Amino acid sequence: MASQRFWTRGETIMHRQVAHSDGNVVGWPHVVVEDGAERSVLYQPEGAPFLIWNLDEQRFLPQFSVRMYALRIVYPHRPYFVSLWFEGETGIPPWWQPHFGGDYAGRFRGWKVDLCSPHRRTEIGFDTSDDVLDYIIRPDYSWYIKDDEDLTGFTAAGVYTEEEAARIREACRGVMPLIEARESPFDAEWTGWLPEPDLALGTLPSDWQHYPGADIHTTTLTTSAASSVAPTMPGESLSLRGQGRVSRTRRPTADPLHGWEVA
């Protein structure tokens, strides 16, 4: 169910990754910092829950909580979103150390770019699906691409077609000019940002794991609005259907680089 409403500062919304091959729906609650036609800036507080609903068993998996805190910048038509990670009160968790450890001034620890389907608005937040590849960019602008070998493996296994994998890599290359030019969001606009008292996580949208959303087809290629009749052709990625159920899909699972740990 698509929504065109812009969120107001301080609202709590749900950012969902809805196309995982393990049959899970992943929910990240965020607080809205700003929202508009060109971009949305979302705040994920340290200690926020990282929620996983398993479709087959119809239950929540063990809850995780976020280490560090993050700003997520979502663009309505781009095949990626950008997270800015900041050191919180609990320090940098071990899995972040190889990527964002180091002696940097202030709390900012770097950018992470997640390749994904273009985000779709719902009545409770945003829906997207993961496309495996990530950029890691440190505060000194050293960078690398993460998980290219996984994309190669998924393609060999038939999870992605060769055409899909090529388009995902093309979308990945499209980010590089922004990084090299240090253009937004890879500039200093948000690197000194600190959480403000009015941006506290509120009540989560009720029954968020069942809420109708967007059917996302072939990730970076196209998206379409939710429908009671979802396509089932090989190679397609489906998310929430019109009846409010999420279909089992072929996308890879989340990984610890999103910054969570068991609560």
Backbone bond lengths (Angstrom), bond angles and torsions (degrees), N, CA, C in turn:
res aa  C-N    CA-C-N  psi(-1)  N-CA   C-N-CA  omega(-1)  CA-C   N-CA-C  phi
1 M - - - 1.458 - - 1.528 109.22 -
2 A 1.308 116.75 108.42 1.458 120.69 -176.57 1.525 110.73 -76.27
3 S 1.309 116.21 150.69 1.456 122.12 177.72 1.521 108.74 -134.14
4 Q 1.319 116.54 140.52 1.455 121.20 178.53 1.529 111.68 -106.74
5 R 1.334 116.43 0.04 1.455 119.52 -176.91 1.529 109.97 -71.55
6 F 1.344 115.57 136.37 1.452 119.73 172.96 1.520 108.72 -86.14
7 W 1.322 115.02 144.17 1.451 120.79 -179.90 1.528 110.11 -84.31
8 T 1.324 116.54 152.35 1.457 121.51 177.78 1.529 109.45 -96.95
9 R 1.304 115.64 153.43 1.459 121.36 179.84 1.526 109.95 -55.18
10 G 1.319 115.63 133.94 1.452 121.49 177.24 1.516 114.92 94.42
11 E 1.346 117.93 -11.13 1.465 119.64 177.54 1.528 110.39 -71.28
12 T 1.322 115.89 147.56 1.455 122.30 174.68 1.521 109.10 -97.40
13 I 1.326 116.46 126.05 1.464 121.63 -179.34 1.527 109.22 -130.57
14 M 1.321 115.86 170.15 1.459 120.92 -179.04 1.527 110.30 -114.71
15 H 1.311 114.94 123.20 1.467 122.45 172.89 1.522 106.17 -95.88
16 R 1.341 116.98 115.01 1.459 120.69 -174.58 1.531 111.62 -112.38
17 Q 1.323 114.79 135.85 1.461 120.73 167.01 1.520 105.95 -102.75
18 V 1.326 115.25 114.67 1.455 120.03 -163.17 1.518 113.72 -115.45
19 A 1.306 118.80 12.96 1.456 119.20 -176.83 1.514 111.55 -135.47
20 H 1.323 116.15 66.34 1.461 121.17 178.83 1.516 110.23 -103.34
21 S 1.325 116.06 140.94 1.457 120.72 -175.99 1.519 112.68 -69.34
22 D 1.330 118.36 -15.01 1.457 120.52 -179.81 1.519 112.45 -88.74
23 G 1.329 118.31 5.85 1.452 120.69 179.21 1.506 114.07 78.99
24 N 1.321 118.33 16.64 1.459 122.02 179.39 1.529 111.34 -99.22
25 V 1.316 115.28 150.12 1.459 122.78 169.21 1.520 106.70 -112.46
26 V 1.321 117.34 123.82 1.462 122.03 -176.64 1.525 109.03 -102.70
27 G 1.320 116.96 130.57 1.459 122.20 179.76 1.515 112.16 -121.25
28 W 1.326 115.88 125.79 1.464 122.66 175.50 1.524 108.27 -115.05
29 P 1.330 119.59 107.41 1.467 119.30 174.36 1.526 111.02 -72.06
30 H 1.318 115.79 140.20 1.458 123.12 -179.77 1.524 110.10 -135.67
31 V 1.315 114.64 161.00 1.457 122.08 171.65 1.530 107.41 -107.63
32 V 1.315 116.57 135.18 1.457 121.00 -178.21 1.530 110.05 -76.70
33 V 1.328 115.79 126.39 1.464 122.20 173.50 1.524 109.32 -93.72
34 E 1.331 116.08 -47.89 1.459 121.52 173.46 1.522 108.62 -153.18
35 D 1.308 116.04 155.52 1.464 120.25 -179.78 1.518 109.07 -150.11
36 G 1.309 116.15 133.52 1.456 120.61 -179.74 1.510 110.91 -162.20
37 A 1.319 115.48 -173.42 1.461 120.87 -175.44 1.528 112.38 -70.30
38 E 1.326 118.28 -27.19 1.463 121.64 -175.33 1.522 113.66 -94.02
39 R 1.332 117.18 -32.23 1.456 119.83 -179.72 1.524 109.56 -162.35
40 S 1.329 114.67 160.62 1.463 122.37 173.41 1.520 107.24 -127.63
41 V 1.330 117.07 133.76 1.458 122.12 178.91 1.524 107.30 -113.68
42 L 1.332 116.13 120.67 1.455 122.86 -174.23 1.527 109.47 -120.18
43 Y 1.321 115.86 142.75 1.464 122.45 -178.18 1.518 109.55 -110.22
44 Q 1.334 115.81 124.50 1.462 121.65 174.32 1.529 107.72 -107.96
45 P 1.346 117.54 105.59 1.464 119.69 -175.46 1.527 112.35 -68.96
46 E 1.304 115.55 154.50 1.460 120.26 170.83 1.521 108.53 -61.02
47 G 1.325 116.24 135.45 1.456 120.64 -178.65 1.513 114.77 86.89
48 A 1.342 117.94 -2.47 1.465 120.61 178.10 1.524 109.82 -64.06
49 P 1.343 117.90 146.62 1.466 119.28 179.39 1.514 112.34 -70.90
50 F 1.306 115.03 146.78 1.460 123.85 173.75 1.520 104.54 -115.25
51 L 1.328 117.46 108.84 1.456 122.56 -165.55 1.523 111.26 -108.11
52 I 1.318 116.44 137.37 1.460 121.95 -178.85 1.526 108.56 -132.10
53 W 1.319 116.50 120.61 1.457 123.01 177.91 1.521 109.09 -107.57
54 N 1.349 115.78 125.03 1.453 120.41 179.56 1.524 109.78 -93.81
55 L 1.336 115.69 121.96 1.460 120.97 -175.81 1.517 112.90 -69.14
56 D 1.326 116.79 -41.12 1.455 119.75 -176.31 1.523 111.65 -64.74
57 E 1.322 116.00 -42.60 1.459 120.60 -176.66 1.520 112.94 -93.83
58 Q 1.346 116.27 -9.16 1.467 121.32 179.73 1.533 111.38 53.21
59 R 1.320 114.08 52.63 1.462 119.34 178.65 1.519 109.04 -154.53
60 F 1.343 114.93 161.82 1.449 120.63 174.29 1.520 110.00 -81.43
61 L 1.316 116.49 138.97 1.454 121.80 171.97 1.527 108.79 -80.30
62 P 1.330 118.43 167.56 1.469 119.45 -179.08 1.522 111.70 -50.07
63 Q 1.321 115.14 134.47 1.465 120.49 -174.26 1.521 111.31 -76.57
64 F 1.329 114.71 142.16 1.452 121.66 175.23 1.527 108.95 -110.54
65 S 1.306 116.12 162.79 1.458 120.51 173.46 1.519 109.53 -129.15
66 V 1.312 115.81 150.71 1.460 122.38 -174.22 1.523 110.45 -79.15
67 R 1.323 115.94 133.99 1.454 122.19 169.52 1.523 108.15 -100.50
68 M 1.321 117.03 143.31 1.456 123.08 -170.24 1.531 108.17 68.21
69 Y 1.325 117.29 -178.82 1.458 120.62 173.28 1.518 108.62 -132.62
70 A 1.321 115.42 159.82 1.460 119.26 -170.31 1.517 111.51 -141.46
71 L 1.321 114.63 149.68 1.460 122.57 163.75 1.522 107.14 -106.80
72 R 1.322 116.80 132.71 1.469 120.46 176.69 1.512 108.57 -115.41
73 I 1.322 114.37 128.38 1.462 120.69 179.64 1.517 107.80 -109.04
74 V 1.326 114.91 118.16 1.460 122.95 -176.15 1.519 108.25 -110.49
75 Y 1.327 115.93 131.08 1.464 121.91 176.95 1.524 108.46 -111.87
76 P 1.328 118.45 135.12 1.467 120.06 -169.15 1.509 115.75 -63.51
77 H 1.333 118.86 -28.66 1.458 119.15 -174.02 1.533 112.93 -122.64
78 R 1.301 118.11 6.77 1.457 119.74 -178.77 1.522 110.96 -93.15
79 P 1.330 117.54 147.31 1.466 120.86 -178.13 1.529 112.69 -86.13
80 Y 1.316 116.87 42.30 1.461 121.74 177.27 1.523 109.02 -167.33
81 F 1.327 115.41 163.62 1.457 120.78 166.27 1.518 107.76 -131.33
82 V 1.331 116.86 160.38 1.457 122.36 -174.29 1.523 109.06 -120.00
83 S 1.324 115.84 128.99 1.468 121.35 175.20 1.524 109.47 -110.15
84 L 1.317 116.35 133.86 1.460 122.32 170.78 1.524 106.68 -104.63
85 W 1.329 116.08 122.07 1.462 121.25 -176.20 1.521 110.96 -103.41
86 F 1.339 115.07 138.00 1.459 122.89 -177.16 1.524 109.73 -127.71
87 E 1.314 115.40 141.92 1.469 119.93 176.37 1.523 109.05 -69.32
88 G 1.338 116.16 130.21 1.461 121.51 179.58 1.513 111.90 -100.94
89 E 1.324 114.56 -162.54 1.467 120.06 -176.73 1.524 111.79 -73.44
90 T 1.326 118.38 -21.47 1.474 121.16 -178.78 1.520 112.45 -94.06
91 G 1.325 116.97 6.86 1.461 120.24 177.30 1.518 112.77 81.06
92 I 1.329 115.57 -170.18 1.458 122.02 -178.78 1.526 108.47 -95.60
93 P 1.329 118.22 122.02 1.466 119.81 -178.82 1.531 111.29 -67.56
94 P 1.335 117.30 158.96 1.469 120.55 -174.00 1.519 113.98 -56.30
95 W 1.350 117.95 -37.79 1.463 118.37 -176.02 1.520 112.79 -71.98
96 W 1.345 117.01 -16.08 1.459 119.85 176.15 1.519 112.28 -84.46
97 Q 1.334 117.72 -23.04 1.459 120.24 -171.07 1.533 113.68 -55.96
98 P 1.339 120.15 -43.59 1.470 118.05 179.80 1.526 113.49 -66.49
99 H 1.317 116.47 -19.12 1.458 120.38 -173.72 1.523 112.18 -104.10
100 F 1.323 116.84 -47.93 1.461 120.57 -174.69 1.518 113.04 -123.87
101 G 1.309 116.83 13.97 1.455 118.79 171.58 1.523 109.29 -74.31
102 G 1.297 116.21 178.55 1.462 119.58 179.68 1.514 111.50 121.30
103 D 1.311 114.80 169.50 1.463 121.79 -175.31 1.522 109.34 -94.74
104 Y 1.330 116.19 89.25 1.458 122.05 178.77 1.525 109.47 -119.80
105 A 1.312 116.08 144.63 1.462 120.49 179.07 1.525 109.75 -71.98
106 G 1.331 115.55 145.97 1.455 120.22 176.37 1.518 112.81 76.17
107 R 1.318 116.08 -171.49 1.458 121.97 -176.38 1.531 113.33 -90.31
108 F 1.317 117.81 -20.00 1.454 120.42 -175.12 1.525 110.33 -67.06
109 R 1.357 115.27 132.10 1.456 120.02 -176.42 1.521 113.85 -119.55
110 G 1.326 118.51 -5.04 1.453 119.26 174.40 1.515 113.76 137.05
111 W 1.343 113.86 174.94 1.460 122.61 179.83 1.522 109.26 -105.58
112 K 1.324 116.03 147.86 1.457 121.76 170.02 1.522 107.23 -130.08
113 V 1.326 115.90 126.81 1.459 122.18 179.22 1.522 107.96 -105.56
114 D 1.318 117.05 120.67 1.463 122.36 176.92 1.521 109.41 -102.72
115 L 1.325 117.40 117.26 1.456 120.54 171.72 1.530 108.21 -69.84
116 C 1.322 116.78 136.31 1.459 120.55 -173.22 1.517 109.71 -162.24
117 S 1.312 116.36 173.40 1.458 119.79 171.00 1.525 108.84 -69.13
118 P 1.336 118.41 148.92 1.464 119.44 173.64 1.532 110.77 -54.47
119 H 1.311 116.12 135.48 1.457 120.97 -175.47 1.531 111.47 -65.92
120 R 1.328 114.35 144.69 1.455 121.68 173.84 1.521 109.16 -118.35
121 R 1.324 116.00 133.56 1.457 120.32 176.68 1.526 110.46 -74.46
122 T 1.329 115.46 141.98 1.453 121.55 170.14 1.526 107.36 -125.34
123 E 1.316 116.14 -178.92 1.460 119.86 178.86 1.527 112.22 -71.39
124 I 1.342 117.64 -14.08 1.463 120.16 -178.79 1.524 113.18 -117.38
125 G 1.334 118.19 1.29 1.463 119.17 179.22 1.508 112.65 155.32
126 F 1.341 116.19 -125.15 1.457 122.43 -177.66 1.524 110.20 -134.27
127 D 1.335 115.97 145.76 1.462 122.56 172.62 1.519 109.38 -117.14
128 T 1.333 115.77 144.00 1.453 121.98 173.71 1.517 108.19 -155.03
129 S 1.325 116.96 176.88 1.464 122.29 173.12 1.523 108.51 -137.22
130 D 1.325 115.35 150.59 1.458 120.94 -172.50 1.526 111.62 -82.81
131 D 1.340 116.83 143.47 1.456 122.22 178.14 1.524 112.78 -118.72
132 V 1.327 116.86 28.96 1.468 124.84 168.01 1.529 113.86 73.55
133 L 1.332 119.14 -57.92 1.456 121.12 -172.52 1.523 111.83 -70.03
134 D 1.330 115.80 143.14 1.461 123.23 176.07 1.522 109.43 -136.80
135 Y 1.323 115.64 152.44 1.461 122.01 163.70 1.520 108.51 -103.45
136 I 1.311 117.02 140.94 1.453 123.47 166.83 1.520 106.71 -113.88
137 I 1.339 116.74 122.16 1.470 121.87 -179.76 1.520 108.00 -125.20
138 R 1.302 117.30 118.46 1.460 121.63 -178.69 1.532 110.26 -83.35
139 P 1.333 118.15 165.80 1.462 120.26 -179.53 1.522 114.15 -57.86
140 D 1.339 117.92 -25.48 1.472 120.49 178.09 1.531 112.02 -86.79
141 Y 1.341 116.49 6.41 1.474 124.86 177.86 1.527 113.60 72.22
142 S 1.315 117.80 11.73 1.460 117.97 164.98 1.528 107.01 -71.82
143 W 1.335 116.58 146.33 1.462 119.04 -172.13 1.527 110.71 -152.52
144 Y 1.312 115.25 165.36 1.463 121.29 170.57 1.528 108.66 -158.72
145 I 1.321 115.50 162.44 1.457 121.80 176.74 1.515 108.34 -95.65
146 K 1.301 116.26 131.07 1.458 122.53 -177.23 1.534 110.45 -104.75
147 D 1.322 115.81 140.99 1.475 124.62 169.31 1.525 114.53 76.19
148 D 1.338 117.68 21.46 1.456 118.17 175.05 1.528 110.94 -63.14
149 E 1.329 116.53 -35.18 1.463 119.60 179.14 1.526 110.86 -65.66
150 D 1.345 116.69 -31.28 1.464 119.14 176.94 1.525 111.00 -68.34
151 L 1.320 116.77 -40.27 1.458 119.47 177.49 1.528 110.43 -62.47
152 T 1.334 116.49 -40.15 1.459 120.02 176.59 1.526 110.87 -60.90
153 G 1.331 116.23 -43.51 1.455 120.60 -179.89 1.519 112.51 -65.98
154 F 1.340 117.07 -42.83 1.463 120.23 178.62 1.527 110.98 -63.89
155 T 1.320 116.27 -35.78 1.465 119.79 179.35 1.525 110.28 -68.03
156 A 1.321 116.52 -43.39 1.465 120.51 178.41 1.525 111.47 -62.28
157 A 1.343 116.07 -31.86 1.458 120.77 -179.30 1.524 112.77 -84.04
158 G 1.334 117.16 -3.90 1.450 120.15 179.25 1.508 114.71 88.80
159 V 1.325 116.94 6.77 1.467 119.92 177.48 1.527 110.00 -67.69
160 Y 1.323 116.53 -41.66 1.461 122.80 173.79 1.522 108.68 -117.75
161 T 1.303 116.12 149.49 1.462 119.72 169.33 1.527 108.56 -79.25
162 E 1.321 116.05 164.55 1.460 119.89 176.58 1.526 110.62 -60.70
163 E 1.321 117.17 -37.36 1.460 120.58 179.30 1.520 111.10 -65.53
164 E 1.332 116.12 -43.86 1.471 119.40 178.43 1.522 110.77 -61.25
165 A 1.323 117.30 -46.97 1.466 120.78 -179.47 1.520 110.87 -60.53
166 A 1.337 116.92 -39.69 1.470 120.28 178.93 1.521 110.47 -64.30
167 R 1.307 117.38 -40.14 1.468 119.73 -179.31 1.525 111.46 -71.44
168 I 1.330 117.23 -33.40 1.459 119.79 175.73 1.525 109.98 -64.90
169 R 1.332 116.76 -43.86 1.469 119.78 178.54 1.527 111.15 -66.34
170 E 1.315 117.09 -35.53 1.467 120.14 176.16 1.524 110.44 -63.60
171 A 1.343 116.69 -42.82 1.465 120.28 176.89 1.520 110.82 -62.42
172 C 1.331 116.35 -37.30 1.469 121.11 177.64 1.527 110.70 -63.20
173 R 1.331 116.48 -45.88 1.473 119.79 179.12 1.523 111.25 -62.35
174 G 1.326 117.33 -28.86 1.452 120.55 -179.05 1.516 114.43 -65.94
175 V 1.331 117.11 -17.82 1.467 120.79 178.67 1.526 111.64 -80.07
176 M 1.329 117.21 -27.58 1.455 121.39 -171.36 1.532 114.10 -57.13
177 P 1.333 120.91 -42.76 1.467 118.72 179.49 1.531 113.30 -57.85
178 L 1.338 117.10 -34.74 1.466 119.77 178.47 1.525 110.67 -67.21
179 I 1.327 116.57 -41.29 1.461 120.37 179.72 1.527 110.36 -65.25
180 E 1.326 116.28 -47.10 1.461 119.94 -177.24 1.516 112.24 -64.98
181 A 1.337 116.96 -35.34 1.467 120.84 179.39 1.523 112.25 -85.34
182 R 1.340 116.51 -5.95 1.469 122.16 -177.89 1.526 110.74 56.35
183 E 1.319 114.27 40.32 1.453 120.65 176.11 1.518 109.81 -86.41
184 S 1.328 116.54 161.54 1.454 122.14 -179.73 1.522 110.71 -53.31
185 P 1.327 117.52 133.94 1.463 128.50 7.74 1.521 114.45 -93.37
186 F 1.342 117.47 14.72 1.464 121.29 -177.22 1.526 111.06 -94.84
187 D 1.319 115.05 37.12 1.459 121.50 175.91 1.526 108.05 -117.83
188 A 1.309 116.79 -162.91 1.465 120.19 -174.85 1.526 113.37 -92.87
189 E 1.334 117.85 7.54 1.469 120.11 -174.71 1.531 112.73 -55.88
190 W 1.342 117.06 -41.58 1.462 119.94 -173.68 1.529 113.42 -115.30
191 T 1.325 119.22 -2.32 1.461 120.08 -171.85 1.533 113.27 -68.37
192 G 1.306 118.14 -22.31 1.457 121.05 177.30 1.513 113.22 -98.96
193 W 1.326 117.52 11.95 1.455 121.80 -173.99 1.526 111.67 -67.62
194 L 1.329 115.60 140.92 1.464 122.49 175.20 1.521 108.98 -127.25
195 P 1.338 117.76 143.88 1.470 119.92 178.21 1.520 110.96 -59.16
196 E 1.320 115.46 142.60 1.457 121.54 -179.01 1.517 109.97 -111.19
197 P 1.351 118.37 151.68 1.472 121.66 -172.01 1.526 114.55 -57.73
198 D 1.338 118.03 -29.04 1.459 119.41 -177.40 1.525 112.73 -81.06
199 L 1.321 117.87 0.33 1.463 121.33 -176.86 1.521 110.45 -109.09
200 A 1.320 115.37 60.98 1.461 121.15 178.26 1.520 109.50 -97.73
201 L 1.332 115.76 143.48 1.455 120.50 179.02 1.518 109.41 -66.71
202 G 1.326 116.13 127.58 1.459 121.30 -178.71 1.518 111.76 -100.45
203 T 1.323 115.82 -158.67 1.455 121.75 179.74 1.527 110.16 -68.27
204 L 1.314 116.62 133.26 1.455 120.42 -179.54 1.522 110.48 -72.15
205 P 1.331 117.18 148.79 1.469 119.56 175.19 1.525 110.16 -55.64
206 S 1.323 116.50 129.36 1.452 120.04 -176.56 1.528 111.32 -67.78
207 D 1.325 115.83 143.40 1.461 122.87 176.50 1.527 111.30 54.18
208 W 1.323 116.51 36.02 1.467 121.43 -173.63 1.529 112.65 -59.96
209 Q 1.342 117.08 -29.81 1.461 120.39 -175.49 1.529 112.46 -72.62
210 H 1.344 118.22 -18.07 1.460 122.21 179.91 1.521 112.78 -105.30
211 Y 1.314 116.63 -3.78 1.460 118.68 -170.31 1.533 111.12 -69.92
212 P 1.351 118.00 133.76 1.466 119.97 178.88 1.517 111.31 -57.65
213 G 1.321 115.07 141.41 1.457 119.86 -178.43 1.501 111.67 -139.87
214 A 1.307 116.41 -144.04 1.460 122.52 -175.31 1.515 109.79 -104.87
215 D 1.332 116.46 134.26 1.459 120.24 168.78 1.521 107.23 -80.48
216 I 1.313 116.56 122.29 1.453 122.06 -175.11 1.516 108.01 -109.46
217 H 1.311 117.19 118.57 1.455 122.55 -174.09 1.527 110.07 -104.41
218 T 1.295 115.63 129.99 1.461 122.69 173.22 1.529 112.65 47.32
219 T 1.294 115.38 36.87 1.462 125.20 170.96 1.521 113.25 43.54
220 T 1.334 119.26 -109.10 1.466 119.58 -172.31 1.521 113.41 -66.86
221 L 1.327 117.96 -9.50 1.461 119.26 -174.27 1.526 111.75 -78.49
222 T 1.335 117.78 -59.56 1.460 120.93 -178.74 1.517 109.78 -147.66
223 T 1.320 116.66 162.97 1.464 121.68 169.80 1.508 107.72 -133.69
224 S 1.336 116.19 158.64 1.457 119.90 177.08 1.510 109.48 -145.64
225 A 1.323 116.32 161.33 1.460 121.04 -178.87 1.520 110.14 -70.75
226 A 1.310 115.91 160.30 1.452 121.07 179.79 1.516 110.92 -62.45
227 S 1.326 115.54 146.14 1.453 121.18 -179.23 1.511 108.79 -147.62
228 S 1.312 116.72 150.49 1.456 119.96 178.06 1.517 111.17 -71.61
229 V 1.322 117.73 -16.79 1.459 122.00 176.35 1.528 107.59 -113.63
230 A 1.326 116.57 104.66 1.461 120.55 -177.03 1.516 109.51 -98.52
231 P 1.336 118.82 141.31 1.460 121.19 -179.53 1.517 111.35 -66.13
232 T 1.313 115.95 150.31 1.457 120.69 -177.84 1.515 111.68 -130.12
233 M 1.325 117.62 19.79 1.453 119.97 -179.84 1.529 110.56 -68.28
234 P 1.329 118.02 145.81 1.470 119.74 178.61 1.527 110.71 -56.13
235 G 1.334 114.55 140.45 1.456 119.54 177.38 1.503 113.96 93.09
236 E 1.325 118.66 -5.98 1.452 119.87 -179.95 1.522 110.40 -92.41
237 S 1.322 115.03 152.72 1.453 121.63 176.97 1.513 108.50 -113.77
238 L 1.297 117.06 123.31 1.455 121.39 -176.97 1.509 110.12 -115.49
239 S 1.326 116.37 147.32 1.451 119.07 178.42 1.517 109.26 -122.44
240 L 1.313 117.65 -128.45 1.451 120.35 -176.13 1.512 111.06 -70.60
241 R 1.310 116.56 130.92 1.450 121.07 178.17 1.517 110.50 -92.44
242 G 1.309 115.22 171.23 1.449 120.14 -176.18 1.520 113.83 -60.30
243 Q 1.362 116.87 -28.43 1.454 119.30 179.25 1.523 112.05 -79.56
244 G 1.315 117.31 -0.92 1.452 119.65 178.79 1.515 113.69 90.89
245 R 1.320 118.43 15.00 1.457 120.63 177.18 1.524 109.59 -110.51
246 V 1.308 115.67 147.02 1.449 120.91 177.84 1.519 108.70 -97.60
247 S 1.310 116.87 133.44 1.464 119.75 -179.68 1.521 110.73 -84.03
248 R 1.332 115.98 151.45 1.466 120.30 172.43 1.522 108.41 -67.71
249 T 1.317 117.41 132.55 1.454 121.58 -178.13 1.511 110.76 -130.44
250 R 1.308 115.16 -173.40 1.448 120.85 -169.91 1.510 112.63 -109.30
251 R 1.306 118.90 14.34 1.454 120.67 -175.84 1.515 111.98 -81.75
252 P 1.322 117.89 153.32 1.464 121.49 -178.80 1.518 111.97 -72.09
253 T 1.310 116.36 163.94 1.447 121.90 -177.55 1.516 111.77 -82.10
254 A 1.323 115.16 166.53 1.463 120.71 177.35 1.527 109.54 -69.34
255 D 1.329 116.36 162.44 1.453 119.31 -179.46 1.511 110.07 -134.27
256 P 1.354 117.72 165.55 1.462 120.65 -174.49 1.510 114.62 -63.54
257 L 1.318 119.68 -12.17 1.459 119.39 179.52 1.513 112.87 -69.20
258 H 1.343 117.11 -8.11 1.463 118.69 171.99 1.531 110.48 -77.28
259 G 1.309 117.64 -5.83 1.471 120.34 169.56 1.502 115.01 89.16
260 W 1.340 119.07 38.24 1.452 118.56 179.66 1.512 110.81 -119.93
261 E 1.330 115.35 166.04 1.445 121.85 174.59 1.524 108.16 -150.28
262 V 1.320 116.77 164.17 1.457 119.88 178.93 1.507 109.58 -63.66
263 A 1.356 116.07 133.24 1.464 120.38 -178.92 1.531 110.18 -72.57
